[in-house]
Amino acid sequence: MTLLHTLMQMGHRGFVTTNGPLFHDLTGHTNFRRLEGIPIMLFSGSDNKVLTPESTDKTYSALREAFGTKDYERNVVQGYGHLDCWMGREAYKDVFPMVRDHIDRVTREKGYRYHEPDWKNDWENWKDLPQSGNPENEG
């Protein structure tokens, strides 16, 4: 419930804040500068009324103006609302690959490409895989 209260305060105030009871503004110059060099991908559903595409555009523009264009990306997913990007019927096709690609670019070596498993044929030996937490599998 504390999280919901904090989110309500941020919505009411119109900017990101600390937790209550003080709800200090976190959008100042010092905090903004801490984002420099961190690769950030912003995305929003085109029909999102909570985190509107306009709000991600405002953040995206501010980051690029302050730090250049290299580390920042923004996507608007057409026909998606607020939670649809994570729980929508087609999110696994429309959103998840976009998020995975960004994470791979940030965390993997250059040139890494995700390869989709052959889910129809490669699952048969899953019982033979080592189990985590099993003392027999520890070296």
Secondary structure by P-SEA (a helix, b strand, c coil): caaaaaaaaaaaacccccccccccccccaaaaaaacccbbbbbbbcccccccaaaaaaaaaaaaaccccccbbbbbbccccccccccccccccccaaaaaaaaaaacccccbbbbbccccccccccccccccccccccc
